[in-house]
């Protein structure tokens, strides 16, 4: 955590439960694949390393970095130019990039762990299926972090495969005495992950069994019988954009969840590539 994070966290004027943003200098890095691990039939872990990570920081469990992939045909890795806190437009071939969660960062080894959910064909999934140790990627950011304080008695975490890295990281970072409910949708039993959880954690695994992603039905059914934390809690949702939006509305309207303590994000969107958006009141 950076010094400005600590200052914000210890600021006596900070509203204890209010999320706060931390800005990071935008930087592009190159990294090589150091290790590959199979987490399940549809999830693969990559440990990336490189000297460029010396000043890497990620202050929130749901941060995202831009991962830049080499062209499948030419093998060329195209990185954009950074101008201040933005990306400069350029002519010629465009970078191939997708958003991913920094699952874990090892400061001593200068290594960044990223988990890839393998879906239908696309540049990211195609790369992940064929990648080998020594392959090179580009990493951009994170540009900033939205830090959700750990001042709640309970936490609710809801998401599909794209949210698994963030959920796993959050569970590892939460206080060990927190009461936690996780509602996680995967394709099948083999896709269920093992996490280091607070002792009082209830995980409801939802299995699509070959049905397509991006549907809200299983989540809505699970909510009807979900053991929500007894005391005050913060709710976090990440899934397909329309699903996350529907779950947010349902939790507020039908389950009385405090809309000030809920964060919902569309980690992907049907029919679009490289889509990531935070969902708020409409």
C-alpha positions in Angstrom: 0.0 0.0 0.0 1.4 3.4 -0.9 2.0 6.2 1.7 -1.0 8.2 0.4 -3.2 5.2 1.0 -2.1 5.1 4.6 -2.7 8.8 5.0 -6.2 8.5 3.7 -6.9 5.4 5.8 -5.7 7.2 9.0 -7.3 10.5 8.3 -9.5 11.4 11.3 -11.8 13.3 9.0 -12.4 10.4 6.6 -15.9 8.9 6.8 -15.1 5.4 8.1 -17.2 3.4 5.7 -16.9 5.6 2.6 -14.9 4.2 -0.3 -12.1 6.5 -1.4 -10.0 6.7 -4.5 -6.2 6.5 -4.7 -4.5 7.6 -7.9 -1.4 5.9 -9.3 1.0 7.2 -11.9 0.1 5.6 -15.2 2.9 3.3 -16.3 3.4 0.6 -19.0 5.5 -2.4 -18.1 6.7 -5.5 -19.9 6.7 -8.8 -18.1 7.6 -12.4 -18.9 5.7 -15.5 -17.9 7.5 -17.2 -15.0 5.0 -19.8 -14.0 1.7 -21.3 -15.2 -0.8 -23.2 -13.1 -4.1 -24.9 -13.9 -6.7 -23.9 -11.4 -9.5 -25.8 -13.2 -10.7 -26.6 -16.7 -11.7 -22.9 -17.3 -9.2 -21.0 -15.1 -5.5 -20.6 -15.6 -3.0 -18.8 -13.4 0.0 -16.8 -14.7 2.9 -15.5 -12.6 4.6 -12.6 -14.4 7.9 -11.1 -13.5 10.1 -8.2 -14.6 12.2 -5.4 -13.3 9.5 -2.9 -14.4 7.5 -4.1 -11.4 9.8 -2.4 -8.9 7.3 0.5 -8.3 4.1 -1.5 -9.0 1.2 -0.9 -6.5 -2.4 -2.2 -6.2 -4.4 -0.8 -3.3 -7.7 -2.5 -3.8 -8.9 -6.1 -4.4 -10.9 -5.1 -7.5 -8.2 -3.0 -9.2 -7.7 -3.8 -12.9 -4.7 -3.6 -15.1 -4.6 -3.5 -18.9 -2.9 -6.6 -20.3 -1.4 -6.2 -23.8 -1.1 -9.3 -25.9 1.1 -10.0 -28.9 -0.6 -10.3 -32.3 -1.5 -14.0 -32.9 -0.2 -14.0 -36.5 3.0 -11.8 -36.3 3.8 -12.3 -32.6 4.4 -8.6 -32.3 3.6 -6.9 -29.0 2.3 -3.4 -29.6 2.2 -1.0 -26.7 0.6 2.4 -26.8 2.4 5.6 -25.9 1.7 7.2 -22.5 1.0 11.0 -22.3 0.6 12.1 -18.7 -2.2 10.0 -17.2 -3.6 9.0 -20.6 -2.9 6.9 -23.7 -1.9 8.7 -26.8 -3.7 7.9 -30.1 -1.4 6.6 -32.8 -1.7 5.4 -36.4 -0.9 1.9 -37.5 -1.8 -1.4 -35.7 -3.8 -1.0 -32.5 -2.8 -2.7 -29.2 -4.6 -5.8 -28.3 -5.7 -5.4 -24.7 -8.1 -6.6 -22.0 -8.7 -5.8 -18.3 -7.6 -8.2 -15.6 -7.4 -8.2 -11.8 -4.0 -8.1 -10.0 -4.6 -11.3 -8.0 -1.4 -11.1 -6.0 1.8 -9.1 -6.1 5.0 -10.3 -4.5 7.2 -7.3 -3.7 10.3 -9.4 -2.9 10.1 -11.3 -6.2 8.7 -8.5 -8.3 6.1 -10.9 -9.6 2.5 -10.3 -10.4 -0.1 -13.1 -10.4 -3.1 -12.9 -12.8 -5.8 -15.5 -13.2 -7.4 -15.9 -16.6 -11.0 -17.2 -17.0 -11.0 -19.1 -20.3 -14.1 -18.4 -22.3 -15.0 -18.6 -26.0 -12.3 -17.8 -28.6 -10.8 -14.3 -28.3 -7.3 -12.9 -28.1 -6.9 -13.2 -24.3 -8.3 -16.7 -24.0 -6.5 -17.9 -27.1 -3.2 -16.5 -25.8 -3.8 -18.1 -22.3 -4.5 -21.5 -23.8 -1.2 -21.6 -25.8 1.1 -19.5 -23.6 4.4 -20.9 -22.2 7.0 -19.8 -19.8 9.1 -17.0 -21.2 6.3 -15.4 -23.2 6.2 -11.6 -23.0 3.2 -9.4 -22.2 2.6 -5.7 -21.6 1.0 -4.5 -18.4 -0.6 -1.0 -18.0 -1.7 0.4 -14.6 -3.5 0.2 -12.4 -4.3 3.9 -12.9 -6.1 4.1 -9.6 -7.8 2.2 -6.9 -11.2 2.5 -5.3 -10.6 1.3 -1.7 -13.5 -0.1 0.2 -12.7 0.2 3.9 -12.7 -2.9 6.1 -14.9 -1.1 8.7 -17.9 -3.4 8.2 -18.9 -6.4 10.3 -19.9 -8.4 7.2 -19.3 -8.6 3.5 -21.3 -10.0 0.5 -19.3 -10.9 -2.6 -21.2 -11.9 -5.8 -19.8 -12.8 -9.2 -19.2 -15.1 -12.1 -15.8 -16.5 -13.3 -14.5 -13.0 -14.2 -14.9 -12.0 -10.6 -13.2 -15.0 -9.1 -9.7 -13.4 -8.8 -11.1 -10.3 -7.1 -13.2 -12.4 -4.7 -10.3 -14.6 -3.9 -8.0 -11.7 -3.1 -10.7 -9.9 -1.0 -11.3 -13.1 1.1 -7.6 -13.3 1.8 -7.3 -9.6 2.8 -10.5 -9.4 5.0 -10.3 -9.5 8.8 -10.4 -13.0 10.1 -13.4 -12.2 12.3 -15.5 -10.9 9.4 -18.8 -12.5 8.5 -18.8 -13.2 4.7 -21.3 -14.5 2.1 -20.0 -15.4 -1.3 -22.3 -16.2 -4.2 -20.1 -17.5 -7.1 -21.2 -18.8 -10.4 -19.0 -21.2 -12.4 -19.7 -23.7 -15.2 -19.2 -26.9 -13.3 -18.0 -28.5 -10.0 -14.4 -28.7 -11.3 -14.3 -24.9 -11.6 -14.9 -24.3 -7.9 -11.8 -22.8 -6.3 -10.2 -23.1 -2.9 -9.7 -19.8 -1.0 -8.2 -18.7 2.2 -11.4 -17.4 3.9 -12.3 -15.8 7.2 -13.7 -18.5 9.5 -17.3 -17.3 9.3 -17.6 -17.5 5.5 -20.5 -19.1 3.6 -19.9 -19.9 -0.1 -22.9 -20.6 -2.4 -21.5 -22.2 -5.6 -23.8 -21.9 -8.6 -23.1 -24.3 -11.5 -24.4 -23.5 -15.0 -23.7 -27.0 -16.3 -23.0 -25.9 -19.8 -25.6 -23.1 -20.0 -24.2 -19.8 -21.3 -22.8 -17.1 -19.1 -24.4 -13.8 -18.7 -27.8 -14.8 -17.2 -29.1 -13.6 -13.8 -31.4 -16.6 -13.1 -29.1 -18.6 -10.8 -28.1 -15.6 -8.9 -31.7 -14.5 -8.3 -32.6 -18.0 -7.1 -29.7 -18.0 -4.7 -30.6 -14.7 -3.2 -33.9 -16.1 -2.0 -32.2 -18.5 0.4 -28.9 -16.6 1.0 -27.7 -16.3 4.6 -26.9 -12.6 4.6 -24.6 -11.4 7.4 -26.6 -10.5 10.5 -24.9 -7.2 11.1 -24.1 -4.3 8.8 -22.4 -5.4 5.6 -20.9 -4.1 2.3 -22.0 -5.7 -0.9 -19.8 -6.1 -4.0 -21.0 -7.5 -7.4 -19.1 -8.2 -10.6 -20.5 -10.0 -13.6 -21.9 -9.4 -17.1 -23.1 -5.8 -17.2 -26.8 -6.4 -17.4 -26.6 -9.1 -14.8 -24.7 -6.9 -12.3 -27.1 -4.1 -12.9 -30.1 -6.4 -12.3 -28.6 -7.8 -9.1 -27.9 -4.4 -7.7 -31.4 -3.2 -8.3 -32.9 -6.4 -6.8 -30.8 -6.3 -3.7 -31.7 -2.7 -3.0 -35.5 -3.0 -3.9 -36.3 -6.4 -2.5 -33.7 -7.2 0.1 -33.2 -3.7 1.6 -29.5 -3.5 0.9 -28.2 0.0 1.7 -27.4 1.5 -1.7 -24.6 3.5 -0.1 -22.8 0.3 0.7 -23.0 -1.6 -2.5 -20.6 -1.5 -5.5 -21.6 -3.2 -8.7 -19.5 -3.5 -11.9 -19.9 -4.9 -15.3 -16.7 -6.9 -15.8 -17.8 -7.8 -19.3 -20.7 -7.2 -21.7 -22.5 -9.4 -24.2 -21.5 -8.5 -27.7 -18.6 -6.2 -26.7 -14.9 -6.7 -26.1 -12.8 -5.0 -23.4 -15.8 -3.7 -21.5 -15.6 -2.6 -17.8 -17.9 -0.2 -16.1 -19.0 0.7 -12.6 -22.8 0.7 -12.2 -24.5 3.3 -10.1 -28.0 4.8 -9.9 -29.7 5.4 -13.2 
